Every structure is written in structure tokens, then in C-alpha cells.
Amino acid sequence: MSLLTYRNNPILQKLHDGKLGQIGYYLQDADFFNTPGQAVQIGDAFKAKLPYFKRKIRLLSQPFQEAMWRAQKLLTEAGMMDRLPSDCGTLVMGETTYLYQLENGPDFYACDVWEFYKDRLVSMVAERWTPKTGQEMQAWRSKALLTKESLAMVDNNHTLWAGQAVGNVFLFIQFLKHCPIQTKELTARKKARLYDCKYVNQTDLTIQVLNSTWFTNLVKSEGFNVRGHFRWQRHGPNNSLLKLIWINEFEKSGYTMAAKATTNGTL
């Protein structure tokens, strides 16, 4: 059973209330958050971005997350991340929550990503690009998430390490663009059985539950095994589009039958 409550997902409470309120943080970051005016500045930035963060609140099922991480290598290959569509919203991935807004146009690029672990703010990134100004970035990442070696390398804006949160959001957007997914809405204060799992939404927010199921052909016969793997497949007009498909493990040559790549929540 997946239980969605403000206690289990405190950032959902902040989205519903429309304000960040008291900011949770690790003790290692006390100097940053206790800087005069810092909390007010972060709270104002949260309010400014709130309409974008609330536009789509998505909960990623465990099978969805497993498929996404398994497809990471292909989805992040050279050039793929340069064609991201604009998107915004909130991603709930276990105890980690990402709030994000991405605008990607021919002559303008803007990216804002906030990462929370439970109720603690652990990273923020604000990146802008235009042909006139070039790239501008402000970033911060919690010292609690950095090793001693990486702490010695972090610059004043933490830009070296805060990009991890951006990368995770970009990976999600790419997966959404290229891979078959299932989306079902779980309305406020309701419960439902979705994807063989019971979901209980005790919040006042409508939440999209995303799942990923892979369909392809499975070939079995005498012969050698071919491990399950992801593969790019062309489709659409003149094969001009790409989608990512999962090929189940199979034995080379023989009879063919329809197969479902995800059956019991694993790949």
C-alpha cells in the first residue's frame, strides 16, 4: 500500500498551503540558512514558482523508477538531453521530492530545480541562457550530501554538485518523452487500486500516479540466451521519431509470442 499524507510527504503540505514556511535543513547547512535574509529570499522564490510547481504533481511508482534508472544510459547519451521539451511540476520519488520548471525555446532556456529529502531542502539550481547573456547559473547543495573529498572541490555556488538534481529531473522528462507510460489520477482524499497496488491519498491535492509497463515480442527456443535490454526504435512518419523499448531476455531463434516485459513490478 502507498500512503500519501502530509506527514509522510511534508512538501505536499507546503504546496497546498502556498508557502514554504519553516525550512527544514541539515545541521551542516545551518550557516547557509541562518544568513540574514536567506530564509525570506528562499520563501519568496518558492511563492513565485508555486503555480509552476503545483501544475502537475506526479508520484512515480516503483516499477516506473526502476525502468527509468535502467534506461538512464541510453537516455543520457550524447545529444539526447539537448532536445528536452518544456515542463514543470512536482515529482515524488520515495522520500525525495523535486520541484521544477523547465522552459526550453530556440533563443531562451530557463531551468529551476529544488530538491527536498523528506522535509529538508538539500539543493537548488537556477540556470538561465540567452544568446545575448550566455549561461548564468546559481546553485547550492547540502553539505550533508557531499563527501569530504567533494567538499574540498565545491566552489562558492556549489555548481559542481547541485547538477545531480537537475540531471534526475531531465532523465524523468526524457523518459516521459520517449517511453510508454501509464498515468492515472488519484483525487484528493480518495483511495484507489492502481497498477496492482493500493494508493491512499489523504492530502488535499490531486496527484498523478505514473507507471511504466513494457510490451514487445519475446523469442524462445533452443539456443543461446540474449539478456534483456533497452533499444532505440524508430517510428512515425518516415521513421523520423524515436522511442525507447524494452526487449525481454530471449533465446535466439525459434517461435515468437507476445510478452509483457513488466509483470510483477520488476524489469
WOCORNOR-V979623 format. One record per run of one state. SS is the DSSP state (H for helix, E for strand, C for the rest). FROM is the first residue (numbers start at 0). TO is the last residue. If there is no record, write none. Layout:
# WOCORNOR-V979623
{{SS	FROM	TO} {SS	FROM	TO}}
This chain:
# WOCORNOR-V979623
{{C	0	0} {E	1	3} {C	4	8} {H	9	16} {C	17	22} {E	23	23} {C	24	25} {H	26	32} {C	33	36} {H	37	52} {C	53	55} {E	56	59} {C	60	60} {H	61	69} {C	70	70} {H	71	74} {C	75	78} {H	79	82} {C	83	85} {E	86	92} {C	93	94} {E	95	103} {C	104	107} {E	108	116} {C	117	118} {E	119	129} {C	130	132} {E	133	140} {C	141	141} {H	142	144} {C	145	146} {H	147	150} {C	151	157} {H	158	177} {C	178	180} {E	181	185} {C	186	189} {E	190	193} {C	194	195} {E	196	200} {C	201	205} {E	206	210} {C	211	213} {E	214	219} {C	220	223} {E	224	225} {C	226	227} {E	228	234} {C	235	235} {H	236	238} {C	239	239} {E	240	246} {C	247	248} {E	249	250} {C	251	253} {E	254	259} {C	260	266}}
